[in-house]
Amino acid sequence: MASNARITCICCVFRLLTWALTFSQLATLCGSTIKKVTKIMQRDSLETFIESVSTIWAAISSELVVEVRALLAKLVATTTEEAWLAALHTEVPESRELYRDRLREFLLLAHTEAAGLYRAPHDHGRGWVAYAVQRGEMQMSTYRRMHDLRGQAYLVKRESFIVRARDVRVFLPGDIHDTRCMAGPLTLFRFTSRDLKKEEVTRYPEPSQTATPLSGGKRYESL
């Protein structure tokens, strides 16, 4: 009887040890899951934007442009409670690279501009670009390159509009536009589908009230 009791007790010990290990593993697993969930919950808007764009990235399409524009609209709604944006407002860098995707090649840059800063008409080569204003205001105009009967090129302004905080504007490859900061300091996010420093873009002279003939535009590596 005593021998049977000892065997029973030993079995109980092994059973208890198994349960203990199981509960320990479960606790470890739960702890790991909680940490992961907490990390996701603490992810800031910049990290969320980058991850979201990386997930949907593909060749340019109407759907991709709509989705990226919507994600940028969420990003510019961020407040300075987030450290990365507070730093941009404090340090007011003229230009800062926030993210570069070396696999997919897209970039997100932040620019700070003072009132009155003007950037003459230009395109972005083969790249497409989205401008998102976080604070301040800018005026943008779009243009079309035309040719007269002699084949002389000139620009025709299509429209001008004000881009305010939380507004997002997209320009496709070849679109010509200019920008003028109307209220500063302007904090602007510029999302580009590729590194424009490696693109052959075209910059045109500042337009006048009359149609000014162009000499074909000047070629630059970047703006």
C-alpha positions in Angstrom: 0.0 0.0 0.0 2.8 2.4 0.9 4.6 1.6 -2.3 1.4 2.4 -4.3 0.9 5.6 -2.4 4.5 6.7 -3.3 3.9 5.9 -6.9 0.6 7.9 -6.8 2.4 10.8 -5.2 5.2 10.7 -7.8 2.6 10.8 -10.5 0.9 13.8 -8.9 4.3 15.5 -8.7 4.9 15.0 -12.4 1.4 16.1 -13.2 1.8 19.3 -11.1 5.2 20.0 -12.8 3.6 19.6 -16.2 0.8 21.9 -15.2 3.4 24.4 -13.9 5.4 24.3 -17.1 2.2 24.7 -19.1 1.1 27.7 -17.1 4.6 29.2 -17.2 4.7 28.8 -21.0 1.2 30.3 -21.3 2.2 33.2 -19.1 5.3 33.8 -21.3 3.2 33.6 -24.4 0.6 36.0 -23.1 3.3 38.4 -21.9 4.9 38.3 -25.4 1.5 38.9 -27.0 0.7 41.8 -24.7 4.1 43.4 -25.5 3.4 43.1 -29.2 -0.1 44.5 -28.9 1.2 47.4 -26.7 3.9 48.1 -29.3 1.3 48.3 -32.0 -0.9 50.5 -29.9 2.0 52.8 -29.2 3.1 53.1 -32.9 3.0 56.7 -34.0 1.4 58.1 -37.1 4.6 58.3 -39.1 5.4 54.6 -38.5 1.8 53.7 -39.3 2.0 55.7 -42.6 5.2 54.0 -43.6 3.9 50.5 -42.8 0.6 51.1 -44.6 2.2 52.4 -47.8 4.7 49.6 -47.8 1.8 47.1 -47.6 -0.1 48.5 -50.5 2.8 49.7 -52.7 2.5 48.7 -56.4 2.9 50.2 -59.9 1.0 53.5 -60.2 -2.7 53.2 -60.5 -5.8 55.2 -59.7 -6.4 52.9 -56.7 -2.9 53.4 -55.3 -3.0 57.2 -55.7 -6.3 57.3 -53.8 -5.0 55.2 -51.0 -1.7 57.1 -50.6 -3.6 60.4 -50.6 -5.9 59.1 -47.9 -3.0 57.9 -45.8 -1.3 61.3 -46.2 -4.5 63.0 -45.1 -4.3 61.0 -41.8 -0.6 61.8 -41.4 -1.1 65.6 -41.7 -3.8 65.4 -39.1 -1.1 64.5 -36.5 -0.6 66.8 -33.6 2.6 68.0 -32.0 1.9 65.6 -29.1 4.0 63.2 -31.3 7.7 63.8 -30.8 8.8 63.5 -34.4 6.4 66.3 -35.5 7.2 68.4 -32.5 10.8 68.2 -33.5 10.0 69.4 -37.0 8.1 72.4 -35.6 10.9 73.3 -33.3 13.9 72.7 -35.6 12.1 74.0 -38.8 14.5 72.2 -41.2 14.4 73.4 -44.8 14.3 69.8 -45.9 14.5 66.5 -44.0 14.2 63.0 -45.2 11.7 61.2 -42.9 11.8 57.8 -44.7 13.4 56.1 -47.7 12.3 52.7 -48.8 15.3 51.2 -50.4 13.4 48.2 -51.8 10.3 50.1 -53.2 12.2 53.4 -53.8 9.5 55.8 -52.5 10.5 58.6 -50.1 8.8 60.9 -47.6 10.3 64.3 -47.0 9.4 67.2 -44.8 10.0 70.8 -45.8 9.7 74.1 -44.0 9.0 77.2 -46.0 8.7 80.9 -45.1 5.9 83.1 -46.5 6.7 84.3 -50.0 8.9 81.5 -51.1 8.2 80.7 -54.7 9.2 77.6 -56.7 8.9 78.2 -60.5 7.0 75.7 -62.7 8.5 72.3 -62.9 7.6 68.6 -63.3 9.0 65.5 -61.6 10.2 63.5 -64.6 8.9 59.9 -64.4 8.0 60.2 -60.7 4.6 61.1 -59.2 4.4 63.3 -56.1 1.9 64.1 -53.4 2.1 67.3 -51.4 0.4 67.4 -48.0 0.3 70.5 -45.9 0.5 70.0 -42.2 0.4 73.7 -41.2 0.4 77.0 -43.1 -0.9 77.7 -46.6 0.5 77.5 -50.1 -0.8 78.5 -53.5 -0.3 76.1 -56.4 -0.8 76.6 -60.1 -0.9 74.0 -62.8 0.3 74.4 -66.4 0.3 72.8 -69.8 3.1 73.0 -72.2 1.8 74.1 -75.6 3.3 74.8 -79.1 2.4 77.6 -81.5 2.2 77.1 -85.3 5.9 77.7 -85.6 6.6 74.9 -83.1 7.6 77.3 -80.3 6.8 76.0 -76.9 5.1 78.1 -74.2 3.2 77.4 -70.9 -0.5 78.0 -70.4 -1.8 78.2 -66.8 -4.6 75.8 -66.2 -5.7 76.9 -62.7 -4.5 78.2 -59.3 -5.7 77.1 -55.9 -4.9 77.4 -52.2 -3.7 74.3 -50.3 -4.4 74.6 -46.6 -3.5 72.5 -43.6 -4.7 68.9 -44.0 -5.1 69.3 -47.8 -3.3 66.8 -50.1 -2.6 67.3 -53.8 -1.2 64.7 -56.2 0.8 65.4 -59.4 1.3 62.6 -61.9 4.4 62.1 -64.1 4.8 65.0 -66.4 2.4 67.3 -64.6 3.8 70.9 -64.5 3.1 73.1 -61.4 4.5 75.8 -59.3 4.2 76.6 -55.5 4.2 79.7 -53.4 4.1 79.8 -49.6 1.3 82.1 -48.6 1.4 81.7 -44.8 4.4 80.5 -42.9 6.0 78.8 -41.4 4.7 76.1 -43.7 5.3 72.5 -42.8 4.9 70.4 -45.9 5.2 66.6 -46.4 6.3 65.6 -49.9 5.8 62.0 -50.9 7.7 60.9 -54.0 7.4 57.6 -55.9 11.2 57.7 -56.5 14.3 59.7 -55.6 14.0 62.9 -57.6 17.7 63.6 -57.2 18.2 60.7 -59.7 15.4 61.9 -62.0 15.7 64.2 -65.0 13.1 66.9 -64.2 12.3 70.0 -66.0 12.2 73.5 -64.5 10.7 76.4 -66.4 11.1 80.2 -66.1 8.7 82.0 -63.8 5.6 82.8 -65.9 4.6 86.3 -66.9 1.1 87.7 -67.6 1.7 87.0 -71.3 2.6 83.8 -73.1 6.4 83.7 -72.9 8.2 81.5 -75.4 10.3 78.7 -73.9 13.7 77.5 -75.0 12.6 73.9 -74.2 13.0 74.3 -70.5 16.2 73.7 -68.5 17.1 70.2 -67.3 18.1 69.7 -63.7 18.9 66.7 -61.6 16.6 67.9 -58.9 14.6 70.8 -57.7 
